[in-house]
Amino acid sequence: MSLFVTLTKDGTYMPTTAGFTALVVVMIAAILIGNVIFNRGKGLNAKQVAFSAVAIALALVTSNIKLVHMPYGGSVTLFSMLFVVLIGYWFGLANGLAAAIAYGLLQLVFDPYIISFPQMMCDYVFAFGALGLSGLFSKSKYGLIKGYIIGVLGRYFFSFLSGWIFFGQYAGDYGFSKGYTYSAIYNGMYLGLEALITLIILFVPQVRKGFDSVKKMAVGEA
């Protein structure tokens, strides 16, 4: 259909080789730009890049461990959102957003479901990118818990919009008369369940202290 995408038999779009290449280039650019902004033009921090890369890799791996799988892509994963949230918690808002957007682009590469460009942006760039909002609480007490909650709420907001606007036509298949009701419940079910399980674990003092220790290593604190 075009240089970057091709139309599949089920009516969705699949990136071509050129499309995948472009996504990888954009992903790398997002990480580099985020690092430059975070470091205020001082260049890249090797430790920061390494920790971010490991967190993204863990998020990608655990996103494929699906405890509950729902139609149209929704699933409860093994803490994949937490690993993305950690980057903002470690390094602040700029790096958190850049890494989260990069993760969203990786999801687009490995598990694409595209019906239009606006839907792609909403589901992959904005929804996953919102997990980087955890950086707002990088220096706050209980920052990881606060950051995780705001990140998941951000993802829920964009996933809700996508479900309402682009997938609301399927509401009747599940007994809903309104697309927004269907989207609110559908996205709330899998995101809410994963968030609940994760938060229960994060409220365990030993677990929270463990993550605090990892943050000290990531940012170079004694």
C-alpha positions in Angstrom: 0.0 0.0 0.0 2.9 2.3 0.7 6.6 2.3 1.4 6.1 2.0 5.2 2.9 -0.1 5.7 0.9 -2.8 3.9 -2.7 -3.7 4.3 -3.4 -7.3 5.7 -6.3 -9.5 5.0 -8.0 -8.7 8.3 -8.1 -5.0 7.5 -5.1 -3.9 9.7 -1.8 -2.5 8.6 1.6 -4.2 9.0 4.8 -2.2 8.8 7.1 -3.1 5.8 10.8 -3.6 6.1 11.2 0.2 5.6 8.5 0.8 8.2 10.3 -1.4 10.8 13.6 0.4 10.0 12.0 3.8 10.4 10.5 2.7 13.7 13.8 1.6 15.0 15.4 4.9 13.9 12.7 6.9 15.7 13.1 4.7 18.8 16.8 5.3 19.0 16.3 9.1 18.3 13.8 9.2 21.2 16.2 7.7 23.6 19.1 10.0 22.5 17.0 13.1 22.6 15.7 12.2 26.0 19.1 11.7 27.3 20.4 15.0 25.9 17.5 16.8 27.4 17.9 15.1 30.8 21.6 15.8 30.8 21.1 19.4 29.7 23.3 19.1 26.7 26.2 17.5 28.6 26.1 14.3 26.5 25.1 10.8 27.2 25.4 9.0 30.6 26.6 5.4 29.9 25.1 4.1 33.1 21.8 5.8 32.5 21.6 4.3 29.0 22.5 0.8 30.3 20.0 0.8 33.1 17.3 2.1 30.7 18.1 -0.5 28.1 17.9 -3.3 30.7 14.6 -2.0 32.0 13.1 -1.8 28.4 14.4 -5.3 27.6 12.8 -6.7 30.8 9.5 -4.9 30.0 9.5 -6.3 26.5 10.2 -9.9 27.7 7.6 -9.7 30.5 5.0 -8.2 28.1 5.0 -11.5 26.3 4.2 -13.4 29.6 0.5 -12.8 29.6 -1.4 -13.9 32.6 -4.7 -12.9 31.0 -5.2 -12.3 27.3 -8.2 -10.3 26.0 -9.4 -9.7 22.4 -8.0 -6.8 20.5 -4.7 -6.8 22.3 -5.5 -6.2 26.0 -3.7 -8.4 28.4 -2.5 -8.7 32.0 1.3 -9.1 31.9 4.0 -10.1 34.3 4.8 -6.5 35.6 5.8 -5.1 32.2 4.5 -1.6 33.0 6.5 -1.5 36.2 9.8 -1.9 34.3 9.0 1.0 32.0 7.9 3.1 35.0 11.2 2.5 36.7 13.1 4.5 34.2 11.2 7.7 35.0 11.5 6.9 38.7 15.3 6.6 38.3 16.1 9.4 35.9 13.2 11.9 35.9 10.5 13.0 33.5 12.5 13.6 30.3 14.3 10.3 30.3 11.1 8.5 31.4 9.0 9.8 28.6 11.7 9.2 26.0 12.2 5.6 27.1 8.5 4.9 27.4 7.9 6.2 23.9 10.8 4.0 22.7 9.2 1.0 24.4 5.9 1.8 22.7 7.7 1.8 19.3 9.2 -1.5 20.2 5.8 -2.9 20.9 4.7 -1.6 17.5 7.6 -3.5 15.9 7.0 -6.8 17.7 3.3 -6.8 18.1 1.6 -4.3 15.7 -2.1 -3.9 15.5 -2.8 -0.9 13.3 -6.0 0.3 11.7 -5.0 3.9 11.1 -2.2 6.3 11.9 -4.1 8.2 14.7 -4.9 4.8 16.3 -1.3 3.8 16.1 -0.1 7.0 17.7 -2.8 6.8 20.5 -2.2 3.1 21.3 1.6 2.9 21.0 3.2 6.3 21.3 0.9 8.2 23.7 -0.5 5.2 25.8 2.9 3.6 26.4 4.7 7.0 26.5 2.4 8.0 29.3 4.1 5.5 31.6 7.1 7.9 31.6 5.0 10.3 33.6 6.4 8.4 36.6 9.3 10.8 36.3 7.1 13.5 37.9 7.7 11.7 41.2 11.4 10.7 40.8 12.4 12.7 43.9 9.2 12.2 45.9 8.7 10.0 49.0 7.1 6.8 47.8 7.9 8.1 44.3 7.8 4.6 42.7 4.2 4.0 43.9 3.1 7.5 43.0 4.9 7.3 39.7 3.4 3.9 38.9 -0.1 5.1 39.6 0.2 8.2 37.5 1.9 6.3 34.7 -0.9 3.6 34.6 -3.6 6.3 34.7 -1.9 8.0 31.8 -1.8 4.8 29.8 -5.4 4.1 30.7 -6.5 7.6 29.5 -5.1 7.1 26.0 -6.1 3.5 25.8 -9.7 4.5 26.7 -9.7 7.2 24.0 -8.4 4.7 21.4 -11.0 2.1 22.5 -13.8 4.6 22.4 -12.9 6.3 19.1 -11.4 3.4 17.1 -12.9 0.3 18.6 -16.2 1.5 19.9 -18.0 -0.2 17.0 -17.4 -3.5 18.8 -19.3 -2.4 21.9 -22.4 -4.2 20.8 -20.6 -7.5 20.6 -20.0 -7.4 24.3 -23.4 -6.2 25.3 -22.7 -2.5 25.6 -24.7 0.2 23.9 -22.1 2.9 24.2 -18.5 2.8 22.9 -17.1 4.8 25.8 -18.7 2.5 28.4 -17.2 -0.5 26.6 -13.8 1.1 26.4 -13.7 2.3 30.0 -14.6 -1.2 31.3 -12.5 -3.2 28.8 -9.3 -1.2 29.3 -10.0 -0.8 33.0 -10.2 -4.6 33.5 -6.8 -5.6 32.3 -4.9 -2.4 33.2 -6.6 -2.3 36.6 -5.8 -5.9 37.4 -2.2 -5.7 36.5 -1.9 -2.4 38.4 -3.5 -3.9 41.5 -1.2 -6.9 41.6 1.8 -4.7 41.1 0.8 -2.2 43.8 0.2 -5.0 46.3 3.8 -6.2 45.7 5.2 -2.6 45.9 3.6 -2.0 49.2 5.7 -4.8 50.7 8.4 -2.9 52.6 11.2 -5.3 51.6 10.3 -5.0 47.9 10.1 -1.2 48.1 13.5 -1.1 49.8 14.9 -3.3 47.1 13.8 -1.0 44.4 15.2 2.0 46.3 18.6 0.2 46.4 18.5 -0.4 42.7 17.7 3.3 42.1 20.7 4.3 44.2 22.9 2.1 41.9 21.3 3.5 38.8 21.8 7.2 39.7 25.2 6.6 41.3 24.3 7.3 44.9 26.3 5.8 47.7 
